[in-house]
Amino acid sequence: MRTPSVERSLDASIKDGTSFAVMAGLGDPSYVGACALVLGASPSAVALLVTIPVFLGALAQLLPPLLIERGASRRRLFVLGSFLQSLAWIPIIAAPFVKGRAGYALLFGGWVLYFLSMHFTVPPWTSVMGDLVPAEARGRYFGRRSGLCFVFQTASLVLAGAGLAVFKEGGNEELGFAVLFSGALLARLLSTWHLSRMHDPPHVFSDEDRFTFWQFLRRLPESNFAKFVFFVGFMNASAHLAGCLIDHYLKQPLG
């Protein structure tokens, strides 16, 4: 039977997810890339903007497990990461009004912090959710959560695009980006508040949780998990290889 603290945490996680989805819709990478083009960034600069921060963010996932093994609170780690991601929107909001190289630098710096902090939250949040949601209920719970997040993110994405079109027609495209990114900041702050209400149950490491990278590679022939990791890795790599120039293509040749 679930305790009141677990029930409260699962409810808070759903609210966190929907708030995060609103942020992701309003601050979609395609809008950030379009903002870079408005600032006068070249196609190569836009490609760097949508690839380098993602790569650095992936590396940030290596740190939280080490901190957790040394006794750090998992909830404090993902709340800290979420709050830092909120702050990352501040230089991004300012960038449209600065323009030029300085504006691009603000956009790039904020986008790097955005992905560093987001990926920093993933290991501790995933670990806590694994302890809170029983194995037999995970499909039902995460299916419901993901469905709600999809609806909120899609609605936010569509509204953001329509809003940008209105601002552009009025000759205030820079203000339009700032409004969108400000909404993303507020949504992430709300998400952070919901995350802070979650319960962090005691976590016990098992021996099977500890293995080196080389041990992971040796398991590849018989491990479905290892094969899945490589599949996701190659799929993401191919998507970013093709996607780093899509913003320039959509806005310049087609715009």
Backbone torsions as a table, in degrees:
resi	resn	phi	psi	omega
1	MET	NA	136.2	-179.9
2	ARG	-75.0	139.0	177.2
3	THR	-81.8	162.0	178.0
4	PRO	-57.0	-35.4	-179.3
5	SER	-67.8	-36.3	177.8
6	VAL	-69.2	-44.4	178.9
7	GLU	-60.4	-42.3	178.7
8	ARG	-64.4	-38.7	-179.1
9	SER	-67.3	-41.9	-179.7
10	LEU	-67.2	-37.1	176.5
11	ASP	-66.9	-41.4	178.7
12	ALA	-64.8	-34.5	179.9
13	SER	-66.3	-38.2	177.4
14	ILE	-65.5	-42.7	178.3
15	LYS	-66.6	-37.2	174.5
16	ASP	-61.2	-43.8	-178.6
17	GLY	-62.3	-43.0	-179.8
18	THR	-68.5	-37.0	177.1
19	SER	-66.0	-42.9	177.1
20	PHE	-61.6	-39.2	-179.9
21	ALA	-63.3	-38.2	176.6
22	VAL	-63.2	-44.0	177.3
23	MET	-59.8	-44.7	-178.5
24	ALA	-65.0	-33.0	178.2
25	GLY	-72.3	-45.4	-179.9
26	LEU	-70.9	-33.5	-178.2
27	GLY	-109.4	38.1	-179.8
28	ASP	-57.3	142.2	179.7
29	PRO	-54.3	-30.4	178.9
30	SER	-65.6	-33.3	177.2
31	TYR	-73.2	-35.9	176.9
32	VAL	-66.9	-41.5	176.5
33	GLY	-63.3	-40.2	177.5
34	ALA	-64.5	-36.3	177.3
35	CYS	-62.9	-39.3	178.1
36	ALA	-62.1	-38.8	178.1
37	LEU	-65.3	-38.2	177.2
38	VAL	-63.6	-32.3	178.3
39	LEU	-75.1	-6.8	179.0
40	GLY	95.3	16.0	-179.0
41	ALA	-70.4	146.5	177.6
42	SER	-78.4	164.7	176.3
43	PRO	-55.7	-38.1	179.0
44	SER	-65.6	-40.0	179.1
45	ALA	-65.7	-38.9	177.2
46	VAL	-65.7	-39.6	178.3
47	ALA	-61.4	-41.9	177.3
48	LEU	-64.5	-37.1	-178.3
49	LEU	-62.9	-36.5	-174.9
50	VAL	-97.6	4.6	179.2
51	THR	-121.3	-50.5	-176.0
52	ILE	-59.9	-48.1	178.9
53	PRO	-59.3	-37.0	179.4
54	VAL	-65.5	-41.6	179.2
55	PHE	-63.8	-46.2	179.1
56	LEU	-64.7	-37.2	177.9
57	GLY	-61.8	-40.1	178.7
58	ALA	-61.1	-37.6	178.5
59	LEU	-65.9	-28.8	-178.6
60	ALA	-65.1	-19.5	179.5
61	GLN	-70.2	-13.1	-178.8
62	LEU	-75.3	-23.7	-174.1
63	LEU	-79.1	-47.3	-175.6
64	PRO	-54.6	-42.4	178.7
65	PRO	-58.5	-35.8	177.8
66	LEU	-65.9	-40.3	179.3
67	LEU	-68.3	-38.6	179.6
68	ILE	-65.3	-39.6	177.9
69	GLU	-63.1	-25.3	179.4
70	ARG	-93.5	10.4	171.9
71	GLY	98.8	7.3	179.9
72	ALA	-68.2	145.1	178.1
73	SER	-70.2	126.5	179.6
74	ARG	-65.2	-39.6	179.7
75	ARG	-63.6	-43.0	178.8
76	ARG	-61.3	-36.5	-179.4
77	LEU	-66.4	-47.7	-177.1
78	PHE	-77.8	-24.1	173.1
79	VAL	-70.1	-41.0	177.0
80	LEU	-61.1	-47.0	179.5
81	GLY	-61.1	-41.1	179.7
82	SER	-64.9	-41.4	179.6
83	PHE	-66.2	-41.0	177.8
84	LEU	-64.0	-34.6	177.4
85	GLN	-66.2	-34.5	174.3
86	SER	-61.4	-45.1	-179.5
87	LEU	-65.3	-26.5	-179.0
88	ALA	-61.8	-23.8	-179.0
89	TRP	-74.2	-18.0	-176.6
90	ILE	-62.5	-53.4	177.2
91	PRO	-65.9	-28.6	178.6
92	ILE	-68.2	-38.7	177.4
93	ILE	-64.9	-37.6	-177.6
94	ALA	-74.6	-26.2	-172.8
95	ALA	-55.8	-44.6	-177.6
96	PRO	-60.2	-24.7	-177.9
97	PHE	-89.0	-11.1	-178.5
98	VAL	-94.6	-45.9	179.6
99	LYS	62.0	177.7	179.0
100	GLY	64.7	-160.4	-178.1
101	ARG	-65.3	-37.5	-179.9
102	ALA	-64.6	-40.4	177.8
103	GLY	-64.8	-42.0	177.8
104	TYR	-63.8	-39.1	179.3
105	ALA	-62.5	-41.3	176.5
106	LEU	-63.2	-44.3	179.7
107	LEU	-62.7	-45.8	-178.5
108	PHE	-65.2	-45.6	-179.7
109	GLY	-62.9	-42.9	177.8
110	GLY	-65.2	-37.2	-179.2
111	TRP	-70.4	-34.3	174.4
112	VAL	-63.8	-47.8	178.7
113	LEU	-62.3	-36.6	178.5
114	TYR	-56.5	-49.5	-176.5
115	PHE	-77.9	-35.0	176.4
116	LEU	-59.3	-48.8	-177.3
117	SER	-70.8	-36.7	-179.9
118	MET	-64.4	-47.7	-179.2
119	HIS	-71.0	-26.0	176.2
120	PHE	-62.7	-30.9	-178.4
121	THR	-79.1	-20.2	-169.9
122	VAL	-62.3	-53.0	-177.7
123	PRO	-60.4	-49.0	-179.3
124	PRO	-66.5	-37.4	179.3
125	TRP	-66.0	-44.3	179.3
126	THR	-62.6	-39.8	179.6
127	SER	-63.4	-45.3	179.5
128	VAL	-64.0	-44.6	-179.3
129	MET	-63.3	-34.6	176.8
130	GLY	-63.6	-31.3	177.9
131	ASP	-81.9	-28.8	-175.8
132	LEU	-83.8	-35.2	-175.0
133	VAL	-99.5	118.2	178.1
134	PRO	-60.6	149.8	-176.6
135	ALA	-57.4	-37.9	-176.9
136	GLU	-73.7	-14.5	-178.1
137	ALA	-107.9	-1.0	-173.4
138	ARG	-65.8	-41.9	180.0
139	GLY	-60.2	-46.3	-178.6
140	ARG	-67.5	-45.8	-176.1
141	TYR	-66.9	-51.9	-176.4
142	PHE	-71.5	-26.2	173.8
143	GLY	-64.5	-43.9	177.4
144	ARG	-65.2	-44.6	-179.1
145	ARG	-63.1	-46.6	-178.4
146	SER	-65.0	-37.7	178.3
147	GLY	-62.5	-44.3	177.7
148	LEU	-64.5	-41.2	179.6
149	CYS	-63.4	-39.1	179.4
150	PHE	-62.3	-43.4	-179.7
151	VAL	-63.7	-46.7	-178.2
152	PHE	-66.8	-40.1	-178.8
153	GLN	-69.5	-41.6	179.8
154	THR	-63.5	-44.1	179.5
155	ALA	-62.8	-42.5	179.7
156	SER	-66.0	-38.9	-179.6
157	LEU	-63.5	-43.9	-179.6
158	VAL	-67.4	-44.9	179.4
159	LEU	-63.9	-36.4	179.1
160	ALA	-65.0	-44.1	178.8
161	GLY	-63.2	-43.0	178.5
162	ALA	-64.4	-40.6	179.0
163	GLY	-63.8	-41.8	178.1
164	LEU	-62.2	-39.3	178.8
165	ALA	-61.8	-40.7	179.5
166	VAL	-65.0	-45.3	179.5
167	PHE	-63.9	-38.4	-179.1
168	LYS	-66.2	-41.6	178.8
169	GLU	-63.1	-30.4	178.5
170	GLY	-86.2	2.6	179.2
171	GLY	76.3	20.3	-179.2
172	ASN	-123.8	48.3	-176.6
173	GLU	-61.3	-39.8	179.5
174	GLU	-61.4	-43.3	178.3
175	LEU	-63.9	-35.7	178.5
176	GLY	-60.8	-44.8	177.6
177	PHE	-62.8	-41.5	-179.4
178	ALA	-63.5	-39.5	178.6
179	VAL	-64.8	-45.3	179.2
180	LEU	-59.6	-49.0	-176.2
181	PHE	-69.3	-29.0	175.0
182	SER	-67.3	-40.1	175.4
183	GLY	-62.1	-38.5	177.7
184	ALA	-63.6	-40.4	177.7
185	LEU	-60.6	-47.8	-179.0
186	LEU	-63.7	-38.9	179.5
187	ALA	-64.7	-38.8	179.9
188	ARG	-71.7	-34.2	175.2
189	LEU	-62.9	-40.3	176.3
190	LEU	-64.1	-40.6	176.4
191	SER	-60.6	-42.2	179.7
192	THR	-61.5	-40.0	179.6
193	TRP	-63.8	-42.2	177.5
194	HIS	-64.6	-39.4	178.4
195	LEU	-62.4	-35.9	-178.2
196	SER	-67.3	-16.6	-179.2
197	ARG	-90.2	-1.4	-178.1
198	MET	-80.1	150.6	179.2
199	HIS	-89.0	138.7	178.0
200	ASP	-110.9	93.9	-177.9
201	PRO	-69.2	157.1	177.6
202	PRO	-56.8	136.9	-177.8
203	HIS	-113.8	133.1	-179.8
204	VAL	-117.7	125.3	177.8
205	PHE	-81.3	137.2	174.1
206	SER	-105.0	161.7	-178.2
207	ASP	-62.1	-32.6	-178.3
208	GLU	-71.8	-13.6	177.3
209	ASP	-78.1	-13.6	-175.3
210	ARG	-108.3	115.1	174.3
211	PHE	-156.4	151.4	-178.2
212	THR	-84.1	169.1	178.8
213	PHE	-62.5	-38.5	-179.6
214	TRP	-68.9	-35.8	174.5
215	GLN	-63.6	-37.9	177.4
216	PHE	-61.7	-44.1	-179.7
217	LEU	-65.4	-37.7	-179.6
218	ARG	-67.2	-23.2	178.8
219	ARG	-81.0	-7.1	-172.8
220	LEU	-53.9	-44.3	-177.3
221	PRO	-61.1	-31.0	-175.9
222	GLU	-116.4	-3.7	-176.4
223	SER	-98.8	117.9	175.6
224	ASN	-66.0	-34.4	179.1
225	PHE	-62.8	-45.2	-179.6
226	ALA	-62.7	-41.1	178.4
227	LYS	-64.1	-39.4	179.2
228	PHE	-64.8	-39.4	179.1
229	VAL	-61.0	-44.4	179.8
230	PHE	-67.8	-36.6	177.7
231	PHE	-61.8	-48.1	179.7
232	VAL	-63.9	-40.0	-179.8
233	GLY	-61.9	-47.5	-179.9
234	PHE	-67.9	-36.0	179.3
235	MET	-65.2	-45.1	178.3
236	ASN	-64.8	-39.1	179.4
237	ALA	-62.1	-43.6	-180.0
238	SER	-67.7	-36.9	179.1
239	ALA	-65.0	-41.8	-179.8
240	HIS	-73.2	-30.7	177.4
241	LEU	-62.7	-41.9	-179.7
242	ALA	-83.6	-30.0	-171.1
243	GLY	-85.4	-12.7	-173.8
244	CYS	-67.8	-19.3	-179.1
245	LEU	-112.4	3.8	-174.9
246	ILE	-66.0	-34.9	-179.2
247	ASP	-62.6	-44.2	179.2
248	HIS	-65.2	-39.8	-179.2
249	TYR	-64.0	-42.7	-177.7
250	LEU	-71.1	-35.2	-175.1
251	LYS	-86.9	-34.3	-175.9
252	GLN	-92.9	-69.8	-178.4
253	PRO	-61.8	-38.3	-177.4
254	LEU	-91.7	-23.0	-178.1
255	GLY	-79.5	NA	NA
